[in-house]
Amino acid sequence: MSIQPGSRGDPSSFLSREVEALAVAEFFHNLTVSAPAAFFGTLLCTAVFMEDGLRGAHVAWLAYGTVVAALRLGLCWAIRRQAEFGWHLEPRQWARLAVLGNVLAGIQWGLLGTWLFPEEPGFRQTFTIMVITSFVGGSITAYAPVRWAHPALSIPATVPPMIYVFFVESGPHYSAGATALFFSAMVLYYSFREHRLVVRRLRADTRLRHEIQDLVSAADSRGSVLPPEDSAATRF
């Protein structure tokens, strides 16, 4: 994606905008893998549902997941084609669209743990919880470049199922529910921590690249003002 830098007269503002653009670009690069993987997981879940026969709710959930995957992949396509089509969205606007896409994806997995949660105890309940926790926990690194992207996915994906499973589905289980909420809060903590680490890395890389460019420019300017007779080639 093209970077929209700030004014050169404000180095800190320019650096922040460039880092933000690089973070958004890294997020969408990761999304080209995570979005298809999430859709493949949706298909696998539907295959498990088919063992006992699909209900209308399962079909609706599959349709919703298909729409969400199409929208998220559409964002990946759009950000790569923005220069070609003359779009001029700021990196922060792309970040907001990324967060919105993750909210929709989080709702999808939240529905799996509430609306579609199996009634009979057994492996299907374990499978449902495993799918949700795997997608939420495994996506911390992929969505870390954009600050609110992972919480946008994890909160709607985990909090409603935890409330349903531990406080509604089989009656209140306060100790288990509080423990589950604690672990969910720890996931959020590590997602914010990972975001800070990614931003620090991008900021350090950007500063180093600017310093190298300044050194190269200074070397070129010095070489251009030296008279030919002062060069080592002409003296020897």
Contacts in CASP RR format, 6 or more apart in sequence:
PFRMAT RR
TARGET T0000
AUTHOR 0000-0000-0000
METHOD contacts of the structure
MODEL  1
MSIQPGSRGDPSSFLSREVEALAVAEFFHNLTVSAPAAFFGTLLCTAVFM
EDGLRGAHVAWLAYGTVVAALRLGLCWAIRRQAEFGWHLEPRQWARLAVL
GNVLAGIQWGLLGTWLFPEEPGFRQTFTIMVITSFVGGSITAYAPVRWAH
PALSIPATVPPMIYVFFVESGPHYSAGATALFFSAMVLYYSFREHRLVVR
RLRADTRLRHEIQDLVSAADSRGSVLPPEDSAATRF
1 21 0 8 1.000
1 24 0 8 1.000
1 25 0 8 1.000
1 28 0 8 1.000
1 79 0 8 1.000
1 80 0 8 1.000
1 82 0 8 1.000
1 83 0 8 1.000
1 91 0 8 1.000
1 94 0 8 1.000
2 82 0 8 1.000
2 83 0 8 1.000
3 17 0 8 1.000
3 18 0 8 1.000
3 21 0 8 1.000
3 22 0 8 1.000
3 91 0 8 1.000
4 17 0 8 1.000
4 21 0 8 1.000
4 88 0 8 1.000
4 90 0 8 1.000
4 91 0 8 1.000
5 14 0 8 1.000
5 17 0 8 1.000
5 18 0 8 1.000
6 13 0 8 1.000
6 14 0 8 1.000
6 17 0 8 1.000
7 13 0 8 1.000
7 14 0 8 1.000
8 14 0 8 1.000
15 203 0 8 1.000
15 206 0 8 1.000
15 207 0 8 1.000
15 210 0 8 1.000
17 91 0 8 1.000
18 206 0 8 1.000
19 199 0 8 1.000
19 202 0 8 1.000
19 203 0 8 1.000
19 206 0 8 1.000
20 91 0 8 1.000
20 92 0 8 1.000
20 95 0 8 1.000
21 91 0 8 1.000
22 202 0 8 1.000
22 205 0 8 1.000
22 206 0 8 1.000
23 91 0 8 1.000
23 95 0 8 1.000
23 145 0 8 1.000
23 146 0 8 1.000
23 198 0 8 1.000
23 199 0 8 1.000
23 202 0 8 1.000
24 79 0 8 1.000
24 91 0 8 1.000
24 94 0 8 1.000
24 95 0 8 1.000
24 98 0 8 1.000
24 145 0 8 1.000
24 146 0 8 1.000
25 79 0 8 1.000
26 145 0 8 1.000
26 198 0 8 1.000
26 202 0 8 1.000
27 95 0 8 1.000
27 98 0 8 1.000
27 142 0 8 1.000
27 143 0 8 1.000
27 145 0 8 1.000
27 146 0 8 1.000
27 149 0 8 1.000
28 75 0 8 1.000
28 76 0 8 1.000
28 79 0 8 1.000
28 80 0 8 1.000
28 94 0 8 1.000
28 98 0 8 1.000
30 141 0 8 1.000
30 142 0 8 1.000
30 143 0 8 1.000
30 145 0 8 1.000
31 72 0 8 1.000
31 73 0 8 1.000
31 75 0 8 1.000
31 76 0 8 1.000
31 98 0 8 1.000
31 142 0 8 1.000
32 73 0 8 1.000
32 76 0 8 1.000
33 142 0 8 1.000
34 139 0 8 1.000
34 142 0 8 1.000
34 143 0 8 1.000
35 69 0 8 1.000
35 72 0 8 1.000
35 73 0 8 1.000
35 76 0 8 1.000
36 69 0 8 1.000
36 73 0 8 1.000
38 69 0 8 1.000
38 105 0 8 1.000
38 135 0 8 1.000
39 65 0 8 1.000
39 66 0 8 1.000
39 69 0 8 1.000
41 131 0 8 1.000
42 61 0 8 1.000
42 62 0 8 1.000
42 65 0 8 1.000
42 66 0 8 1.000
42 69 0 8 1.000
42 108 0 8 1.000
43 62 0 8 1.000
45 112 0 8 1.000
45 131 0 8 1.000
46 54 0 8 1.000
46 58 0 8 1.000
46 61 0 8 1.000
46 62 0 8 1.000
48 124 0 8 1.000
48 127 0 8 1.000
49 55 0 8 1.000
49 58 0 8 1.000
49 116 0 8 1.000
57 115 0 8 1.000
57 116 0 8 1.000
58 116 0 8 1.000
61 108 0 8 1.000
61 111 0 8 1.000
61 112 0 8 1.000
61 115 0 8 1.000
61 116 0 8 1.000
64 108 0 8 1.000
64 111 0 8 1.000
65 108 0 8 1.000
68 101 0 8 1.000
68 104 0 8 1.000
68 105 0 8 1.000
68 108 0 8 1.000
71 101 0 8 1.000
71 104 0 8 1.000
72 101 0 8 1.000
72 104 0 8 1.000
72 105 0 8 1.000
75 94 0 8 1.000
75 97 0 8 1.000
75 98 0 8 1.000
75 101 0 8 1.000
78 87 0 8 1.000
79 94 0 8 1.000
81 87 0 8 1.000
82 88 0 8 1.000
82 89 0 8 1.000
95 146 0 8 1.000
95 147 0 8 1.000
95 149 0 8 1.000
98 146 0 8 1.000
98 149 0 8 1.000
99 146 0 8 1.000
99 148 0 8 1.000
99 149 0 8 1.000
99 152 0 8 1.000
100 152 0 8 1.000
101 152 0 8 1.000
102 143 0 8 1.000
102 149 0 8 1.000
102 150 0 8 1.000
102 152 0 8 1.000
102 153 0 8 1.000
103 152 0 8 1.000
103 153 0 8 1.000
103 156 0 8 1.000
105 153 0 8 1.000
105 157 0 8 1.000
106 152 0 8 1.000
106 153 0 8 1.000
106 154 0 8 1.000
106 155 0 8 1.000
106 156 0 8 1.000
106 157 0 8 1.000
107 156 0 8 1.000
107 157 0 8 1.000
108 157 0 8 1.000
109 131 0 8 1.000
109 132 0 8 1.000
109 135 0 8 1.000
109 136 0 8 1.000
109 153 0 8 1.000
109 156 0 8 1.000
109 157 0 8 1.000
110 132 0 8 1.000
110 156 0 8 1.000
110 157 0 8 1.000
110 158 0 8 1.000
110 160 0 8 1.000
110 161 0 8 1.000
112 128 0 8 1.000
112 131 0 8 1.000
112 132 0 8 1.000
112 161 0 8 1.000
113 128 0 8 1.000
113 129 0 8 1.000
113 132 0 8 1.000
113 160 0 8 1.000
113 161 0 8 1.000
113 164 0 8 1.000
113 165 0 8 1.000
114 160 0 8 1.000
114 161 0 8 1.000
114 164 0 8 1.000
116 128 0 8 1.000
117 125 0 8 1.000
117 128 0 8 1.000
117 161 0 8 1.000
117 164 0 8 1.000
117 165 0 8 1.000
117 169 0 8 1.000
118 124 0 8 1.000
118 125 0 8 1.000
118 128 0 8 1.000
129 161 0 8 1.000
129 165 0 8 1.000
132 157 0 8 1.000
132 158 0 8 1.000
132 161 0 8 1.000
133 158 0 8 1.000
135 157 0 8 1.000
136 153 0 8 1.000
136 154 0 8 1.000
136 157 0 8 1.000
136 158 0 8 1.000
136 187 0 8 1.000
137 154 0 8 1.000
137 187 0 8 1.000
139 150 0 8 1.000
139 153 0 8 1.000
139 154 0 8 1.000
140 150 0 8 1.000
140 187 0 8 1.000
140 190 0 8 1.000
140 191 0 8 1.000
140 194 0 8 1.000
141 194 0 8 1.000
143 149 0 8 1.000
143 150 0 8 1.000
143 153 0 8 1.000
143 191 0 8 1.000
144 150 0 8 1.000
144 191 0 8 1.000
144 194 0 8 1.000
144 195 0 8 1.000
144 197 0 8 1.000
144 198 0 8 1.000
145 195 0 8 1.000
145 198 0 8 1.000
145 199 0 8 1.000
145 202 0 8 1.000
146 195 0 8 1.000
147 192 0 8 1.000
147 195 0 8 1.000
150 188 0 8 1.000
150 191 0 8 1.000
150 194 0 8 1.000
150 195 0 8 1.000
151 188 0 8 1.000
151 191 0 8 1.000
151 192 0 8 1.000
154 184 0 8 1.000
154 187 0 8 1.000
154 188 0 8 1.000
154 191 0 8 1.000
155 188 0 8 1.000
158 184 0 8 1.000
158 187 0 8 1.000
159 181 0 8 1.000
159 184 0 8 1.000
162 177 0 8 1.000
162 180 0 8 1.000
162 181 0 8 1.000
162 184 0 8 1.000
165 180 0 8 1.000
166 172 0 8 1.000
166 173 0 8 1.000
166 176 0 8 1.000
166 177 0 8 1.000
166 180 0 8 1.000
167 173 0 8 1.000
167 177 0 8 1.000
228 234 0 8 1.000
229 235 0 8 1.000
END
